[in-house]
Amino acid sequence: MNPPWTFIQRLRSCLFHRPGQRFNLGSAGRRSHDEGGRDGMRQGTQIQRDNVLGLDGFQALDHHVGEDFCRGRCDQIHPCFRSFKGTTFGGHLAGKSAKDPAKECQTMIWQHHHLPSVPSTNQWAMEWLRHTLPQGPVLFTTDHQTQGRGQRDRRWSSEAGRDLCLSLAIPVQAAWNPTLINMHVALAVRDLLAHHLPFSQSPGAIRVKWPNDVLVWHAGEHRKAAGILVENVWRGSQWSTTVIGVGINVGSSRLGRSYPAVSLAEAWHEELKPSDLATALAEGIVRRLEGDVDGLMEDYHDALFGLGEPRTFVVHERTWHGMFRGVNAEGQGRFEWSSQRESETLPPSEWLSSSEVQWCW
């Protein structure tokens, strides 16, 4: 089957054989659409270690699709050969009973589309999916998102070239639970930020605010540094693709806004490149989605912001005082409400969906 994207470029290859073993193969340069032409087999580094699988090349093709299909750079991040166990993308090569490790592998093909400016990466991804059925993860990035949006269609602002704006479209796998996607993604963002956390700060400096924000500690309080928007694509009655939008305040000026926000540069005094964070985050999201869900709820609750703290919430356009107690496997938040004697209205339900409740900072 011919790949549906304009140009496949092998930037990096990873080999997975036994759990915990990872082998990085050779790298190649980046090419744009304008260079045209058709490449033959690119030779990479061949690995031979015991019975470990080797990769000696990858085919790069230019299919010359129309300019309206993809106006920006279209790269492949990497082909991945990983063990049969767990979530995989691509064609089925062999069953678990195969004795040859090479026959128990499948190929994960990534695509990466980049444009200097778009209204919304999620909108771009959703439009792209109207014409294409992805065979693996597809990453959409931009230097400037002019009409970014978050939950409840709230505006998500970013500064050109200084913040991370991405969407990751991933074909849905059979065992996935749509209510857990947000949790996986929030933890992947937390993991990424924790990797860059200054030594002077504790891991608790990064918190997940249910349902879709990631906060970092600055000036005596947790402030919003990242937001998540997950949208699903259905083909008929079948959930086919999930589109994961993430925005991270990397180098912009956020202090002084009407709500408590901060960029990583302001909080940590560290200069990070949004493009570097994009690739690392996309890979982290896929790793989280492939991981064992048994420990997901525990990891998520350990990272939650505001557990057991008296706070004010808006439920169905009314203000209520109470405490946030956690999240269940259906993605609902659990609340304990304070009695309000002056009100004749019964307090809200103990369990609420994310669309029913808003935090008051």
N, C-alpha and C positions, 0 to 999 in steps of 0.2 A: 504494500500500500504506500503510495507516495505521501510524504508529509504535507500537511496543509499550509505550511508557512513558506515565506519567500526565500529565505536563505538560512541554511543550517550551518552553524559554525561551532566546531568543537573548541570550547575554551578550557574545559577541564573534564577529566574522567575519574570516576571513583570505582573501585572494585571492592565488593563485599564478599567474603567467603564464610568465615566463622564469626560468631558474635564478638564484637570488639575489634576485629581486624579490619583495617582500612588501608588501601594503597592508592596514593595519588599518582596519576599518570601524567604524561606530557601535556603541555599547553600550546596553544596557537594564537595568532593575532586575530584582530577583529576586522571584518570587512563590511562595507556598506552596500546597499542595493545598487548604487551607481557604478560599482566596479564591474558588475555583470560577470559573464563567463560561467563555466561549469568546472568545478574542481573534481579531481579524481580522488583516490584514496590518500588520506593524510596519515603518514606514519607516526605513531606514538611510541612511547616507551613500552617495551615488552617485558612483562614480569614473569619470572619462573622461579617459584619458591615452593619446594615440595610439590603438592598437587594443587597449588593455587592457580586460579584462572588467569590467563594473560590476555591482553588486548593490544593488537598491533596496528590498529587503524580505525578510521571511521569515515564514512562517505559523506562528503559535503556537496550539496546540490543547489543550484539556483533554478527555481521553477518559474521565474519571471511572471508572477501574478500581477494583476493590475495595480496601478499606483494608488487607486482608491481603496484597495484592500489593506495596505499597510504603508503609510507614508513615512514612517520613521525607521530607525534601525531595528532589525529583527534578528536576534541572536539566539543560539542555543546555549544555555548555561552549561549543561553537561549531560552526556549519556551515563546512566548509572547501571552497573551490573550488580545486583544485590541478591541475597539468598531468597529462596522461595518463600520462607516463613514471613508472615506479615503482609501488609498492604503493598501491592505492586501495581505498576501501570504498564501497558504495552501488551504484546502478544504472549500467549501461554506457550512455553517451549516444551515443558515436560512436567510429569507428575512428581509428587514427593518421593515416590518409590525409586526414582532413578538413582543409580549408584554413582554416576559421574557427576561431580559437583557442578561442572559447567552446564549440565542439562537441567539443573535445578535452579537456574537463574532466569530472570526476566529483565527486560530493558526498560528503564525509565527515561523518557525523552522530554526534556524541558524546552520551552520556547520563552524568549524574552523580547518584548516589544517596548521600544522607548520613543517618546516624542518630547520635544522641548516644552510644549505647553498643550494642555487639554482642559476642557471644562471639568471633567471628573474621570478618574481612572476606573471607577466602578461602572460608570455609564459607558465608557469606552469598551471595557471588557464585555458588558452585556450586549452591546451592539455587535461586537466581534463574534460572540457566540451565536448570534442569529444566523450567521452564514457558515459557521465552522463547528465541527464536532471534535473537541480536543482529545488527543490520545494520551496526554500526560499534563503535568502542571504547566500553566501559561502565566508568565509574569508580565504585568503592565506597569511601567514606571514613567514618570514625567518630572521635569525640573520645576514646573509650575502648574499647579492646579487652580483654575480660576473660579470654579463653582463647586468646590468640595462640599460634601454633606455628611452628616452623621445621623444618629438615631433621631427619629421623629422629624426628619428632613431639616434638621438644624444645620446652619452653615458651618463648615470647617475651613478656617482660613489658613493660608500658608504663605511663606515668603519665597519668591522665586530663587531657586538654586540653593536654598538654605534649610529646607525641611524635606522630610521623606514623605512621598506620596506614592503609594503602590496599591495594586490590586492583584490578587492571585486567584486564577480560575483553575479549579481542580475537578477532574471527573470523579463523581461519587462512587465509592466502593461499597460493596454489598453490606458490610458489617457496620457501616457508619450510622451514628445517631445524630440527626440534625440539631437536637437540643444541646448537644455537647460541643458543637463546633466552636462556639464563642469561647468556651472554657479552654479548649486546646489552643486557640489563637491568643487569648489573653496570656496564657502561660508562656507561649513562644515569645511574645513581646517582652514579658518579664525576664525570660532567660537571656534575651539579647541585651537588654539594658543592664542586667546583672553582670554580664561579661565586661561591661565598660564602667561599672560602678567604682568610684575612687576608693582606695583602701581606707580612707578616713571615715567612710560611711558603712553602716551595718546593712545586711541583706534586707532588713525591715524598712529601709529607705525607699524601697520600690513596692508598691501595693496595687492590687487589682480592685477597682471600684465596680462592683456589679452594676450593670451587665457588660459594659463595653469600654471602660476607660482604664488607663494605666497611669498611676500617679508616682511622682518622685518627691522626696523630701527636700524642702528649701525654705529657709527663713522661718523655721519653727512650725511648719505645717506641710502636709502633703498637697501637692499641686498637680494639675493635669498636664501630662507630657505626651500622651498618646491616646488615640481613639480608634475604635474598631467598628466596622459596618459589614455585616455578613448578609448577603443576598443569595437566594437560591434560584436556580433555573430548572423549570419543569418542562419535559417533553411529553405532552399528554398528561397522564397521571403518574408518570415516573420522574422521580427526583434525579436529574442527570448530572448537574454541575453545581458546585458551590463557588461563589465569588466572594473573596475575602478582601475587604478594603482596610488598609491601615494607614493612618497618618501619624507621624512622630515629629514633634517640635525639636528639631536638631540644633539649628544655629540661629533661629529667629529671635526677635525681641518680644517677649511675652509678659514681662513684669509690668505692672501698672494697668493691666486689663481689668474689666469690671468683674471678672470671675478669677479664681485662683489658678492661673496657668503658669507654666514655666517651660523654657527650652533646656535641653541637655547642656548647652553651652553656658547658660545662665546658672544652672544648678551646680554643674560640676567643673566649670572653667576648663573644658576640654573641647578641642575642635575635632569633630567627627564628620566624615564624608557621607552624605545621604546615600550615594551610589554603593558604597561598601556595605552599609547597613541593609540595603534592599536585598542583596543576594543572600546575606547571612540570615536575614529574617525569613525569606522565602524557604530556604532550606530548613530552618528551624520549625516552621509551621508544618512542613511535610513530615519531619521527624516526629513531631508531637502527634499528628494524625495517625501515623503508623504505629505509635507506641501502644503499650498495654493500657487499657482503660481502667484496670483494677485500682490503680493508685491515683487516678485522675481527680476524684472528688476530694481526697485528702490533700493533694498538692494544691488544688484550687482554694480550699478553705484556709490552708496555711497562708496563702497570699492575699486573702481578702482584706479590704479596708473597712473600718468602721464596725466590726463585729462587736455586738454588745454595748455599743456607745449610745447614750441618749441623743437622738437627733430629730430633726423636723423633716417630714416628707409630704409631698403632695400626692394624694390619691383621688382620682376622679375629680380633679379641680378643687379639692378641699384640703386644708392643711391639717396634718395630724402629727402628734408627738409619739415617738416609740423607739424601738431598737431593732436593728437588722440582725437576724440570727443565723443566716446562712442560705444555702441554695440546695435544691434537690436535683435528682437526676433528670427531671423534666425541665430544668432551667428556671423554675419558679423560686422567688425569694421568700424567705420566712421572716415574719415580723411579729414583734410583741408590742402591742399598743397600750399607751397610757390611758387611764380613764379620764374622760373629760365631762365632768358632772354638769357643766353648763349646757352641754349639747344633748339633745334628745335623739340624735342620730346614732345608730349603732356603729361601733368602730369597724374599719375595713376587715376583710378576711385575713386569716393568719398567713395564707399563701397567696402571693400575687405574681402575675407575669410582669416582665420588664416593661411592657407597654402600659401598665396600670399605675405605676408609681414613679415618682421623680424625687431625687435627692435635693434638699435645700442646703446650699453650702453655708 
